[in-house]
């Protein structure tokens, strides 16, 4: 019987130490019996104490001493009679308690092994990310900022990225519907009067599944913006594709690709270095210029892609910036630019509007505000927005897999209404969405992934 208990107690591994616990019995020259509990630990100094192991070890040692006393008492009683029977029962109880302590140790061991496996997975993921970052670093070329090109296909570009820094997010909470803040009115025909039948404008009625065009290759590309110019100027074409990775405080690199296929391969034709850092994911390319919000300002600037200089910059009166009125996912998305069939727009909010979305039409050359509309859609209550045919549309969630296009505001009639058009967040972190009126698609950035969405409009 005793041998069975000893077999069950032997060879127990404790946590990350690979310890072995033994219960031994020894008889001295006087015939007295002694039980000892010992732990063999070849890695004792390499691992700190875990959880409740010291307490359990002490408990096992105490149980071993108790077994010694019971064994000696039983021998003194001759192993028979009431006292011998009582001692045998007490010994059985001690063995049972020892087994329960062993079970607790095995449970603790299982928990620690799971923690070790999880830490190992995280360490491996971090090591892979570090390897990618090291592989992506390269030496600057000799042509000066904004004029670096590739040496040859398959080789790294000769530009030197700015040191990485993480942009603080304002919020990662689930979006709150803003239906109580809207006037439920009939939505008139989208678009303004100057559109005409030739544009084929109508209201958005369907959004298809996302199609992945490329994926960012470093942590700097978790959030970003990518786009094509719907009205390009030579030498650029409608196939020329642009990209900005926006994780960081000194975001200045604008990547240029001859086509979206080149973007998918990860080799830019050229890297423009902006004269001032860009804020967040609200930039667009339109008529040969990059329109963006300079960091920590309420201004909008135009960067000429041919001359590689800023040709216009203008403040948006009263606009919140740097985390005052962002979209629900945060990321300093206070000022968001958009392009549709009618021209250039800026989406923002002000203290006067109390956080509701304000929409203004801009002159693409001077950035002068032509007209402004104040909606009743809370900017923090939606994940993103875009403009189609003069109508503002909002996305309900940046992280829910089955989100919706949930509101629309028509600038032609100054009315809004709630919608429920399905919209898929395949990768669960939507940081940018814009409309391209030439391709009639939505461009989006979803957790490292650059995707497009086909859409359908109703007949005008």
Buried (B, 14 or more C-beta within 10 A) or exposed (E): EEEEBBEBBEEBBBBBBBBBBBBEBEEEEEEEBBBBBEBEBEEEEEBEEBBEBEEBBEBBBEBBEBBBBBBBBBBEBEEEEEBBEBBBEBBEEBBEBBBEBBEBBEEBBEEBEEBEEEEEEEEEEEEEEEEEBEEBEBEEBEEEBBBBBBEEEEEBBBBBBBEBEEBEBBBEEEBEBBEEBBEEEEBBBBBBEEBEEEBEBBBBEEBBEBEEBBBBBBBBBBBBBBBBBBBBEEEBEBBBBBBBBBBBBBBBBBBBBBBBEBBBEBBBBBBBBBBBBBBBBBBBBBBBBBBBBBBEBBBBBBBBBEEBEBBBBBEBEEBBBBBBBBBBBBBBBBBBBBBBBBBBBBBBBBEEBEBBBBBBBBEBEEBEBEEBBBBBBBBBBBBBBBBBBBBBBBBBBBBBEEBBBBBBBBBBBEBBBBBEBEBBBBBEBBBBBBBBBEBBBBBBBBBBBBBBBBBEBEEB
